[in-house]
Amino acid sequence: TVAGLTFSQVLAQETKSGIPLDQSWKETVYAFAANNLQHTAWGLEHSERDYQLARALAAGDGLEIDEDVLFAAAFLHDMAAFVPYAVAGEDHSNTGADEAGTILEPAGFPMNKLPSVQGAIRAHMYYAEVPAEPVAQVLHDADTLNFLGAIGVTRIISLTTREGLAKDLPTAVATLENFSRQLPASLVTATAKAMAADRVQEMESFLAALRNQSADGRAL
């Protein structure tokens, strides 16, 4: 059973957002993510968004990407944010890259592509150094864009009282303000930079309304 999938989606062999599961290893990887990587901010749905957005960025910039590498990296990039893969004191990007093969090899993934998957996972965070490989660039930019706009607001607010960057509402708002100012500079592709402008505007509009409705943030 794949968590969250309707019977019709299982029959159609596609993900919740309509990504084709056209190879058996993709079904296995997706089932792993659906059953083990559930979280409001960096769970299965976030991976779906990253994959879909990364493909759009590649198309927008005219980049050729390996779809196998993108699928594997998108659905496993945050696996080390979850037990039993998380390692205290270690960046989940590096740990996830090291662990990805333990899921991919038994699934039947073409393991000659594993280094590219690992490179994309290591580079996915906004603070990471991004290599020249197109898949790594578009996954990095997609993941960064997912911290911006309405979806970025939703993700951070969902973390309130659960994570340090949103230990309470004022801290969550400060994180959103910092992200809206700082994250666009870490984007690589032209298409992502253009998208970021709209998403930052969405965030700024939300934050302005929130300040207006909370005594300039003093009543959050």
VOVO-99045 format. One line per 3 residues: number of its first residue (from 1); their letters; for each residue x, y, z of N, C-alpha, C, O. Coordinates in Angstrom, 3 decimals, decimal comma. Atoms other than C-alpha are relative to their C-alpha. Example, Ala and Ser with C-alpha at 12.3 -4.5 7.8 and 13.67 -1.06 7.14 Angstrom:
2
1) as) 0,890/-1,190/0,000/12,300/-4,500/7,800/0,900/1,200/0,000/1,936/1,181/0,665; -0,820/-1,190/-0,060/13,670/-1,060/7,140/-0,770/1,090/0,730/-0,261/2,198/0,899
% end
This chain:
220
1) tva) 0,847/-1,190/0,000/0,000/0,000/0,000/0,879/1,235/0,000/1,865/1,304/0,734; -0,734/-1,245/0,052/1,255/3,463/-0,880/-0,826/1,068/0,689/-1,938/1,371/0,256; 0,751/-0,957/-0,800/0,212/6,064/1,683/-0,460/1,186/-0,828/0,310/1,758/-1,600
4) glt) 0,513/-1,209/0,619/-2,043/8,826/0,407/-0,409/-0,133/-1,447/-0,924/0,829/-2,016; 0,373/0,181/1,401/-2,621/7,361/-3,067/-1,394/-0,595/-0,101/-1,747/-1,497/0,659; 1,295/0,589/0,260/-6,103/6,681/-4,368/0,173/-1,280/-0,807/1,221/-1,509/-1,409
7) fsq) -0,063/1,251/0,754/-6,906/3,320/-5,935/0,209/0,280/-1,482/0,953/-0,432/-2,155; -0,140/-0,324/1,426/-7,221/4,970/-9,352/1,414/0,438/-0,336/1,908/0,153/-1,427; -1,378/-0,420/0,243/-3,767/6,524/-9,000/0,938/-1,201/-0,017/1,879/-1,244/-0,810
10) vla) -0,830/1,198/-0,001/-2,247/3,158/-8,153/-0,143/-0,726/-1,330/0,844/-1,166/-1,920; 0,233/0,671/1,275/-3,867/1,641/-11,225/0,649/0,752/-1,149/1,179/0,143/-2,078; -0,553/-0,816/1,079/-2,707/4,543/-13,387/1,511/0,104/0,085/2,152/0,609/-0,837
13) qet) -1,437/-0,052/-0,210/0,821/4,222/-11,984/0,528/1,428/-0,134/1,379/1,730/-0,972; -0,483/-1,372/-0,050/1,304/7,866/-11,229/-0,016/0,476/1,441/-0,690/-0,102/2,294; -0,062/-0,551/-1,345/2,103/9,958/-8,183/-1,212/0,883/0,258/-2,051/1,076/-0,622
16) ksg) 1,122/-0,853/-0,377/-0,315/12,228/-6,335/-0,144/1,206/-0,911/-1,257/1,665/-1,171; 0,041/-1,181/0,866/0,635/15,133/-8,602/0,067/-0,356/-1,480/0,206/0,528/-2,325; 0,057/0,410/1,395/0,548/13,078/-11,794/1,323/-0,346/-0,648/1,396/-0,433/-1,873
19) ipl) -1,296/0,397/0,559/4,219/12,133/-12,215/-0,068/-1,479/-0,376/-0,437/-2,302/0,462; 0,095/1,406/0,407/4,402/8,891/-14,232/0,981/-0,890/0,768/2,157/-0,560/0,929; -0,850/1,039/-0,598/5,720/5,844/-12,405/0,204/-1,068/-1,068/-0,329/-2,174/-0,978
22) dqs) -0,101/0,803/1,211/6,807/4,330/-15,691/1,126/-1,025/0,024/1,382/-1,696/-0,976; -1,017/1,033/-0,184/9,623/2,151/-14,339/-0,189/-0,601/1,388/-0,594/0,092/2,321; 0,261/0,675/-1,273/9,464/-0,401/-11,549/0,795/0,617/1,144/0,300/0,690/2,269
25) wke) -0,797/-0,582/-1,079/12,278/1,239/-9,595/-0,625/1,301/0,497/-0,510/1,635/1,676; 0,678/-1,226/-0,427/10,309/4,505/-9,571/-1,154/-0,326/0,941/-1,374/0,380/1,925; 1,076/0,416/-0,894/7,348/2,703/-8,032/0,549/-0,314/1,390/-0,045/0,058/2,401
28) tvy) -0,596/0,377/-1,280/9,628/1,327/-5,324/0,483/1,221/0,772/0,244/1,330/1,975; -0,500/-1,212/-0,653/11,284/4,673/-4,579/-1,161/0,858/0,482/-1,123/1,397/1,588; 1,151/-0,810/-0,393/7,948/6,466/-4,527/-0,726/-0,621/1,188/-1,157/0,088/2,097
31) afa) 0,635/0,674/-1,133/6,454/3,854/-2,214/0,806/0,219/1,276/0,234/0,428/2,346; -0,853/-0,270/-1,162/9,439/4,295/0,115/-0,256/1,406/0,530/-0,434/1,598/1,733; 0,212/-1,385/-0,424/8,952/8,069/0,168/-1,388/0,181/0,606/-1,540/0,841/1,634
34) ann) 1,366/-0,157/-0,489/5,190/7,822/0,624/-0,199/-0,637/1,369/-0,968/-0,128/2,184; 0,196/0,737/-1,248/5,463/5,369/3,492/0,940/0,420/1,124/0,680/0,119/2,289; -1,010/-0,306/-1,019/8,505/6,789/5,300/0,344/1,477/0,146/0,909/1,874/1,165
37) lqh) -0,435/-1,397/-0,021/8,959/10,476/4,484/-1,209/0,932/0,006/-1,445/1,667/-0,953; 1,192/-0,837/-0,127/5,806/12,204/5,699/0,286/1,166/0,942/0,679/0,965/2,091; -0,283/-1,199/-0,793/6,174/15,790/6,938/-0,671/1,179/-0,688/-0,781/1,207/-1,914
40) taw) 0,696/-1,137/0,606/4,360/19,080/6,432/0,911/0,895/-0,819/0,446/1,574/-1,735; -0,907/-0,926/0,682/7,462/20,917/5,240/0,976/-0,690/-0,931/1,314/-0,136/-1,977; -0,980/0,669/0,873/9,884/18,363/3,785/-0,328/-1,484/-0,190/0,552/-2,344/-0,154
43) gle) 0,433/1,363/0,245/7,851/15,248/3,150/-0,295/-0,276/-1,464/0,249/0,377/-2,355; 0,301/0,481/1,347/6,392/13,522/0,102/-0,475/1,110/-0,930/0,007/1,231/-2,056; 0,559/-1,042/0,872/4,409/16,487/-1,228/1,054/1,025/-0,393/1,047/1,532/-1,514
46) hse) -1,109/-0,903/0,327/7,475/18,717/-1,027/0,858/-0,593/-1,109/1,280/0,125/-2,016; -0,789/0,653/1,049/9,382/16,179/-3,123/-0,718/0,057/-1,347/-0,089/0,268/-2,384; 0,773/-0,111/1,246/6,580/16,160/-5,693/0,146/1,401/-0,591/0,367/1,558/-1,791
49) rdy) -0,133/-1,382/0,490/6,734/19,954/-5,923/1,398/0,247/-0,551/1,556/0,864/-1,604; -1,373/-0,192/0,471/10,517/19,910/-6,233/0,202/-0,621/-1,381/0,805/-0,008/-2,263; -0,166/0,683/1,287/10,381/17,393/-9,081/-0,696/0,777/-1,113/-0,097/1,052/-2,152
52) qla) 0,767/-0,700/1,035/7,661/19,219/-11,012/0,627/1,349/-0,326/0,734/1,724/-1,493; -0,576/-1,322/0,217/9,277/22,614/-10,528/1,370/-0,100/-0,660/1,696/0,714/-1,523; -1,319/0,180/0,618/12,763/21,362/-11,421/-0,132/-0,265/-1,495/0,652/0,257/-2,288
55) ral) 0,233/0,256/1,426/11,429/20,049/-14,729/-0,395/1,287/-0,724/0,050/1,536/-1,845; 0,406/-1,267/0,607/9,797/23,414/-15,419/1,188/0,945/-0,153/1,303/1,648/-1,157; -1,189/-0,852/0,077/13,050/25,226/-14,657/0,921/-0,454/-1,121/1,465/0,372/-1,853
58) aag) -0,840/0,527/1,075/14,986/22,943/-16,990/-0,565/0,388/-1,355/0,177/0,791/-2,251; 0,632/-0,376/1,264/12,473/23,587/-19,761/0,150/1,492/-0,255/0,422/1,909/-1,381; -0,103/-1,446/0,151/12,550/27,323/-19,132/1,379/0,469/-0,397/1,524/1,435/-1,146
61) dgl) -1,378/-0,377/0,313/16,327/27,484/-19,339/0,587/-0,811/-1,151/1,749/-0,627/-1,510; -0,489/0,817/1,107/16,608/24,964/-22,173/1,087/-0,973/0,400/2,000/-1,241/-0,380; -1,011/0,929/-0,506/18,619/22,528/-20,058/-0,435/-1,440/-0,233/-1,599/-1,786/-0,029
64) eid) 0,267/1,427/0,122/18,847/18,831/-20,837/0,331/-0,675/1,329/1,436/-0,535/1,854; -0,210/0,661/-1,288/18,423/16,769/-17,692/-0,322/-1,486/-0,118/-1,105/-1,904/-0,971; 0,273/1,430/-0,076/18,439/13,081/-16,874/-1,196/-0,191/0,926/-1,100/0,063/2,127
67) edv) 1,232/0,138/-0,772/14,888/12,305/-15,727/0,140/-1,040/1,110/-0,459/-0,889/2,174; -0,213/1,007/-1,044/16,021/9,214/-13,808/0,705/0,613/1,205/0,313/0,395/2,352; -0,759/-0,641/-1,078/18,518/11,228/-11,805/-0,885/0,978/0,761/-0,863/1,011/1,991
70) lfa) 0,859/-0,980/-0,658/16,001/13,978/-11,111/-1,037/-0,684/0,882/-1,253/-0,265/2,019; 1,021/0,688/-0,793/13,307/11,569/-9,940/0,608/-0,549/1,287/0,081/-0,324/2,377; -0,631/0,599/-1,178/15,650/9,705/-7,606/0,429/1,063/1,000/0,187/0,921/2,199
73) aaf) -0,480/-1,047/-0,900/17,190/12,872/-6,182/-1,155/0,762/0,637/-1,103/1,086/1,824; 1,126/-0,764/-0,534/13,875/14,685/-5,783/-0,711/-0,752/1,122/-1,080/-0,152/2,131; 0,768/0,743/-0,997/12,204/11,897/-3,830/0,833/-0,516/1,167/0,280/-0,998/2,156
76) lhd) -0,856/0,458/-1,098/15,220/11,018/-1,669/0,826/1,115/0,628/1,572/0,864/1,574; -0,946/-1,038/-0,432/16,877/14,401/-1,116/-0,114/0,349/1,481/0,864/0,798/2,079; 0,163/-0,316/-1,420/15,435/14,871/2,387/-0,096/-1,249/0,877/-0,507/-1,157/2,033
79) maa) 0,191/1,235/-0,769/15,518/11,233/3,505/0,750/0,011/1,325/0,304/-0,603/2,294; -0,790/-0,019/-1,229/18,191/11,955/6,110/-0,499/1,034/1,007/0,151/1,284/2,022; 0,678/-0,801/-1,017/15,857/14,388/7,848/-0,914/-0,880/0,851/-1,569/-0,399/1,776
82) fvp) 0,896/0,938/-0,668/14,009/11,280/9,045/0,786/-1,143/0,643/1,822/-1,570/0,134; -0,521/1,219/-0,624/14,800/8,436/11,437/-0,358/-1,176/-0,915/-1,476/-1,219/-1,430; -1,281/0,221/-0,682/16,624/6,096/10,989/1,198/0,572/-0,743/2,338/0,247/-0,412
85) yav) -1,102/-0,470/0,843/18,688/7,980/8,407/0,673/1,259/0,543/1,823/1,540/0,205; -0,563/-1,232/-0,545/19,222/11,226/10,330/1,187/-0,303/0,906/1,171/-1,265/1,674; -1,181/0,116/-0,855/22,623/11,650/11,985/0,195/1,335/0,704/0,374/2,364/0,052
88) age) -0,122/-1,226/-0,782/22,908/14,198/14,785/1,294/0,725/-0,340/2,366/0,121/-0,379; -1,166/-0,818/0,283/25,256/17,042/13,916/0,471/-0,038/-1,431/1,418/0,664/-1,786; -0,395/0,112/1,404/25,480/16,081/10,238/-1,048/0,654/-0,893/-2,246/0,574/-0,621
91) dhs) 0,918/-0,593/0,969/23,975/17,976/7,309/-0,782/-1,121/-0,687/-0,195/-2,071/-1,203; 0,821/1,063/0,589/21,057/15,911/6,033/0,263/-0,169/-1,489/0,013/-1,239/-2,043; -0,313/0,108/1,428/22,135/16,679/2,459/1,113/-1,012/-0,237/1,021/-1,851/-1,133
94) ntg) -1,129/0,923/0,157/25,415/14,828/2,862/-0,367/-1,419/0,431/-0,025/-2,391/-0,242; 0,398/1,328/-0,462/23,954/11,977/4,881/-0,958/-0,652/-0,985/-0,848/-1,843/-1,274; 0,950/0,533/0,969/21,107/11,577/2,413/0,677/-0,476/-1,269/0,308/-1,507/-1,831
97) ade) -0,751/0,410/1,189/23,527/11,445/-0,497/0,703/-1,329/0,242/0,741/-2,193/-0,634; -0,701/1,244/-0,326/25,487/8,721/1,270/-0,957/-1,190/0,101/-0,583/-2,319/-0,217; 0,955/1,084/-0,248/22,345/6,701/2,062/-0,878/-0,327/-1,208/-1,512/-1,381/-1,237
100) agt) 0,943/0,178/1,113/20,479/7,074/-1,244/0,160/-1,348/-0,697/-0,825/-1,963/-1,106; -0,247/1,267/0,675/22,106/4,012/-2,747/-0,630/-1,191/0,687/-0,927/-2,196/0,040; 0,606/1,121/-0,726/20,661/1,798/-0,017/-1,454/-0,200/-0,392/-2,005/-1,287/-0,222
103) ile) 1,373/0,099/0,500/17,218/2,539/-1,429/-0,002/-0,286/-1,495/-0,802/-1,085/-1,984; 0,021/0,087/1,461/18,089/2,819/-5,101/0,484/-1,347/-0,534/-0,097/-1,886/-1,476; -0,556/1,247/0,553/20,181/-0,312/-5,596/-0,992/-1,160/0,050/-1,208/-1,812/-0,972
106) pag) 0,967/1,104/-0,009/17,609/-2,859/-4,380/-1,255/0,282/-0,819/-1,973/-0,641/-1,202; 1,166/-0,345/0,822/14,925/-0,940/-6,292/0,231/-0,282/-1,475/-0,720/-0,347/-2,254; -0,314/0,242/1,399/16,741/-1,635/-9,559/0,373/1,243/-0,778/0,350/1,242/-2,009
109) fpm) -0,442/-1,237/0,647/17,901/1,910/-10,269/1,308/-0,246/-0,752/2,147/-1,015/-0,282; -1,277/0,138/0,720/20,678/2,169/-12,905/1,132/0,657/0,788/1,277/1,879/0,769; -0,944/-0,511/-0,982/23,546/2,535/-10,451/1,167/0,774/-0,602/1,899/1,435/0,134
112) nkl) -1,014/-0,857/0,612/25,921/4,104/-12,975/-0,380/1,472/0,121/0,465/2,349/-0,061; 0,470/-1,379/-0,159/23,801/7,228/-12,388/0,012/0,463/1,455/-0,318/1,614/1,741; 0,028/-0,357/-1,421/24,161/7,164/-8,597/0,849/1,224/0,325/0,383/2,072/1,086
115) psv) -0,779/-1,197/-0,331/27,021/9,734/-8,475/-0,720/1,303/-0,337/-0,595/2,284/0,396; 0,748/-1,208/0,357/24,808/12,265/-10,261/-1,140/0,248/0,983/-1,423/1,392/1,338; 1,047/-0,135/-1,015/21,973/11,577/-7,829/0,597/0,557/1,287/0,035/1,466/1,899
118) qga) -0,644/-0,457/-1,235/24,348/12,044/-4,903/0,419/1,459/-0,093/0,272/2,214/0,869; -0,396/-1,390/0,179/25,682/15,290/-6,326/-1,177/0,943/0,105/-1,064/2,019/0,693; 1,193/-0,841/-0,061/22,177/16,681/-6,728/-0,541/0,089/1,422/-0,976/1,156/1,855
121) ira) 0,473/-0,021/-1,384/21,188/15,681/-3,198/0,905/0,881/0,860/0,409/1,664/1,670; -0,927/-0,811/-0,797/24,336/17,256/-1,703/-0,199/1,493/-0,246/0,026/2,305/0,652; 0,077/-1,417/0,381/23,642/20,530/-3,535/-1,399/0,587/0,112/-1,614/1,724/-0,308
124) hmy) 1,379/-0,475/0,126/19,899/20,848/-2,993/-0,339/1,179/0,896/-1,244/1,945/0,565; 0,367/-1,082/-0,912/19,876/23,284/-0,071/0,461/1,362/-0,518/1,429/1,462/-1,271; -0,282/-1,356/0,480/19,910/27,040/-0,651/1,399/0,473/0,353/1,947/1,333/-0,336
127) yae) -1,332/-0,442/-0,415/23,231/27,414/1,173/1,123/-0,818/-0,635/2,299/-0,551/-0,386; -1,009/0,905/0,554/25,014/24,705/-0,828/0,701/0,599/-1,210/0,146/1,441/-1,916; -0,708/-0,323/1,236/27,648/25,180/-3,499/-0,562/-0,895/-1,098/-0,652/-2,111/-0,934
130) vpa) 0,714/0,737/1,047/25,995/24,159/-6,760/0,950/-0,352/-1,139/1,591/0,538/-1,698; -0,869/0,393/1,116/27,918/22,132/-9,371/-0,606/0,386/-1,341/-1,726/0,894/-1,406; 0,444/-0,399/1,336/27,613/22,673/-13,107/-1,030/-0,948/-0,592/-1,664/-0,611/-1,592
133) epv) 0,930/0,973/0,571/25,470/19,587/-13,686/-1,430/0,544/0,043/-1,897/0,956/1,105; 1,331/-0,608/0,067/22,013/20,745/-14,843/-1,001/-0,552/1,010/-1,774/0,214/1,585; 0,959/0,558/-0,955/20,049/18,323/-12,650/0,216/0,588/1,386/-0,748/0,928/2,072
136) aqv) -0,295/-0,577/-1,311/21,803/19,609/-9,537/-0,457/1,448/0,071/-0,970/1,887/1,101; 0,395/-1,405/0,015/21,130/23,200/-10,556/-1,507/0,167/0,125/-1,980/0,978/0,921; 1,452/-0,200/-0,028/17,415/22,800/-11,187/-0,618/-0,545/1,286/-1,612/0,006/1,758
139) lhd) 0,530/0,475/-1,275/16,826/20,712/-8,044/0,310/1,000/1,106/-0,540/1,279/1,951; -0,367/-1,040/-0,968/18,708/23,285/-5,976/-0,953/1,184/-0,091/-1,461/1,659/0,925; 0,864/-1,167/0,171/16,650/26,109/-7,452/-1,446/-0,316/0,359/-2,131/0,513/0,959
142) adt) 1,367/0,380/-0,346/13,370/24,223/-7,109/-0,174/-0,077/1,510/-1,180/0,389/2,047; 0,083/0,120/-1,449/14,084/23,444/-3,470/0,030/1,374/0,661/-0,669/1,609/1,646; -0,069/-1,355/-0,541/14,989/27,072/-2,808/-1,307/0,742/-0,234/-1,810/1,409/0,670
145) lnf) 1,276/-0,653/0,299/11,855/28,358/-4,535/-1,116/-0,515/0,896/-2,077/0,206/1,163; 1,020/0,551/-0,884/9,835/26,062/-2,292/0,050/0,591/1,399/-0,819/0,297/2,220; -0,036/-0,777/-1,233/10,920/28,260/0,630/-0,562/1,401/-0,208/-0,610/2,188/0,738
148) lga) 0,493/-1,333/0,327/9,444/31,319/-1,111/-1,465/-0,065/-0,419/-1,990/-1,140/-0,709; 1,378/-0,065/0,451/5,945/32,483/-2,011/-0,979/-0,587/1,001/-0,641/-0,824/2,160; 1,049/0,524/-0,870/2,688/31,141/-0,611/0,375/-1,357/0,573/0,082/-1,648/1,733
151) igv) -0,375/1,323/-0,497/4,087/27,629/-0,352/1,098/0,112/1,056/1,118/-0,663/2,012; -1,033/-0,212/-1,006/7,126/28,906/1,544/-0,590/0,440/1,325/-0,184/-0,040/2,384; 0,683/-0,440/-1,213/4,888/30,705/4,024/-0,683/-1,185/0,679/-0,567/-1,371/1,890
154) tri) 0,721/1,152/-0,548/2,778/27,579/4,465/0,950/-0,982/0,676/0,666/-1,482/1,764; -0,952/0,958/-0,558/5,804/25,367/5,050/0,573/0,483/1,329/0,616/-0,271/2,302; -0,628/-0,505/-1,224/7,443/27,609/7,643/-1,012/0,107/1,132/-0,707/-0,261/2,267
157) isl) 1,017/-0,096/-1,044/4,217/28,308/9,530/-0,353/-1,386/0,539/-0,651/-1,539/1,723; 0,316/1,365/-0,449/3,585/24,552/9,643/1,017/-0,529/1,003/0,735/-1,479/1,733; -1,060/0,444/-0,904/6,837/24,185/11,587/-0,066/0,655/1,376/0,716/0,308/2,262
160) ttr) 0,053/-0,770/-1,237/5,796/26,550/14,390/-0,094/-0,918/1,215/-0,943/-1,806/1,285; -0,200/0,749/-1,259/6,796/25,122/17,812/0,667/-1,357/-0,221/0,885/-2,091/0,743; -0,591/1,319/0,274/8,384/22,094/16,064/1,463/0,068/-0,398/2,193/-0,907/-0,220
163) egl) -1,371/-0,135/0,484/11,662/23,428/14,648/0,574/1,334/0,464/-0,168/2,286/0,708; -0,647/-1,204/-0,497/14,206/26,029/15,728/-0,243/1,232/-0,849/-0,339/2,337/-0,315; 0,206/-1,160/0,851/13,656/28,254/12,701/-1,425/0,519/0,086/-1,756/1,535/-0,526
166) akd) 1,374/-0,446/-0,216/9,996/28,518/13,771/-0,455/-0,422/1,399/-1,537/-0,986/1,566; 0,303/0,477/-1,354/10,080/27,901/17,528/-1,270/0,633/0,559/-1,918/0,073/1,444; 1,262/-0,653/-0,312/7,198/30,362/17,871/-0,363/0,861/-1,202/0,414/0,948/-2,152
169) lpt) 0,429/-0,767/1,171/5,245/32,624/15,522/0,933/1,165/-0,332/1,255/1,350/-1,506; -0,938/-1,071/0,357/7,570/35,658/15,814/1,272/-0,521/-0,669/1,783/0,103/-1,599; -1,193/0,576/0,627/10,546/33,426/14,984/-0,310/-0,476/-1,409/0,506/-0,299/-2,314
172) ava) 0,400/0,434/1,341/8,672/31,917/12,037/-0,090/1,186/-0,949/0,346/1,101/-2,096; 0,110/-1,203/0,834/7,912/35,404/10,726/1,383/0,553/-0,323/1,632/0,968/-1,455; -1,365/-0,466/0,251/11,555/36,434/11,125/0,688/-0,874/-1,039/1,423/-0,368/-1,887
175) tle) -0,561/0,911/1,000/12,572/33,341/9,145/-0,531/0,336/-1,383/0,230/0,368/-2,350; 0,594/-0,361/1,289/10,158/34,288/6,372/0,595/1,300/-0,532/0,884/1,416/-1,722; -0,593/-1,276/0,422/11,524/37,827/6,292/1,426/-0,209/-0,504/1,816/0,350/-1,529
178) nfs) -1,377/0,274/0,426/15,093/36,546/6,082/0,033/-0,747/-1,327/0,833/-0,423/-2,204; 0,030/0,765/1,243/14,239/34,046/3,366/-0,361/0,887/-1,187/0,245/0,774/-2,252; 0,421/-0,846/1,120/12,486/36,650/1,234/1,114/0,936/-0,446/1,196/1,294/-1,621
181) rql) -1,112/-0,897/0,338/15,575/38,881/1,391/1,211/-0,753/-0,548/1,870/-0,279/-1,474; -1,287/0,647/0,247/18,364/36,327/1,155/-0,020/-1,116/-1,046/0,954/-1,282/-1,780; -0,025/1,199/0,834/17,296/33,258/-0,805/0,086/0,254/-1,503/0,737/-0,525/-2,199
184) pas) -0,102/-0,190/1,456/16,859/34,753/-4,301/1,436/0,076/-0,506/1,707/-0,316/-1,641; -1,395/-0,130/0,435/20,604/35,451/-4,430/0,679/-1,348/-0,194/1,716/-1,421/-0,854; -0,626/1,319/0,125/21,352/31,720/-4,192/-0,480/-0,765/-1,231/0,000/-1,866/-1,497
187) lvt) 0,542/0,682/1,179/19,399/30,838/-7,347/0,971/0,053/-1,162/1,736/1,006/-1,305; -0,949/0,143/1,100/21,282/29,715/-10,437/-0,649/0,269/-1,350/-0,091/1,001/-2,168; 0,608/-0,087/1,328/18,863/29,494/-13,357/-0,787/1,293/-0,179/-1,334/1,845/0,776
190) ata) 0,720/-1,238/0,305/17,313/32,490/-15,077/-1,496/-0,154/0,267/-2,142/0,772/0,758; 1,429/0,226/-0,213/13,850/30,955/-14,918/-0,343/0,060/1,480/-1,369/0,627/1,854; 0,237/-0,036/-1,442/14,112/30,478/-11,158/0,081/1,424/0,534/-0,713/1,814/1,390
193) kam) -0,128/-1,385/-0,456/15,263/34,053/-10,661/-1,244/0,802/-0,338/-1,687/1,629/0,459; 1,224/-0,697/0,384/12,230/35,314/-12,556/-1,173/-0,426/0,887/-1,970/0,409/1,313; 1,063/0,495/-0,878/9,896/33,102/-10,519/0,142/0,562/1,409/-0,853/0,868/2,066
196) aad) -0,244/-0,463/-1,364/11,511/34,259/-7,289/-0,560/1,395/0,222/-1,061/1,692/1,307; 0,500/-1,365/-0,150/10,526/37,871/-7,916/-1,483/-0,008/0,357/-1,913/0,737/1,238; 1,429/0,096/-0,299/6,837/36,935/-7,935/-0,236/-0,602/1,378/-1,119/-0,160/2,114
199) rvq) 0,193/0,663/-1,292/7,188/34,677/-4,925/0,387/0,917/1,163/-0,264/0,905/2,208; -0,382/-0,954/-1,044/8,994/37,324/-2,896/-1,107/1,029/0,198/-1,414/1,410/1,328; 1,105/-0,957/-0,102/6,191/39,753/-3,686/-1,175/-0,602/0,773/-1,804/0,077/1,585
202) eme) 1,056/0,686/-0,754/3,671/37,194/-2,414/0,314/-0,007/1,492/-0,557/0,261/2,320; -0,387/0,052/-1,406/5,620/36,825/0,820/-0,080/1,372/0,648/-0,571/1,512/1,768; 0,003/-1,344/-0,562/6,019/40,546/1,324/-1,419/0,503/0,219/-1,687/1,194/1,203
205) sfl) 1,401/-0,389/-0,174/2,287/41,099/0,810/-0,597/-0,679/1,227/-1,308/-0,053/2,013; 0,484/0,728/-1,175/1,500/38,415/3,365/0,560/0,601/1,281/-0,181/0,837/2,235; -0,639/-0,512/-1,211/3,997/39,775/5,880/-0,501/1,392/0,353/-0,664/1,713/1,530
208) aal) 0,533/-1,340/-0,256/2,719/43,333/5,482/-1,397/-0,091/0,608/-1,711/0,628/1,557; 1,344/0,174/-0,545/-0,858/42,186/6,090/0,059/-0,547/1,422/-0,717/-0,134/2,285; -0,136/0,577/-1,335/0,254/40,135/9,088/0,424/1,053/1,013/-0,105/1,099/2,124
211) rnq) -0,415/-1,079/-0,908/2,040/43,107/10,632/-1,169/0,929/0,299/-1,346/1,366/1,435; 1,139/-0,901/-0,162/-1,061/45,234/10,077/-1,048/-0,579/0,939/-1,748/0,156/1,635; 1,037/0,663/-0,792/-3,246/42,668/11,820/0,501/-0,497/1,354/-0,244/-1,140/2,093
214) sad) -0,558/0,511/-1,265/-0,933/41,953/14,768/0,792/1,063/0,752/1,787/0,762/1,411; -0,693/-1,095/-0,698/0,094/45,370/16,108/1,478/0,006/-0,343/2,343/0,042/0,532; -1,370/0,012/0,516/3,206/45,327/13,951/0,805/-1,182/0,545/2,000/-1,073/0,818
217) gra) -0,663/1,219/-0,454/3,986/41,802/15,097/0,093/-0,162/1,498/0,546/-1,201/1,979; -0,121/0,085/-1,462/3,780/42,565/18,810/-1,063/-0,906/0,613/-0,942/-1,315/1,768; 1,092/0,826/-0,526/0,585/40,521/19,182/-0,092/-1,334/-0,738/-1,186/-1,835/-1,000
220) l) -0,027/1,324/0,623/1,657/37,306/17,496/0,105/-1,080/1,079/0,143/-2,269/0,761
% end
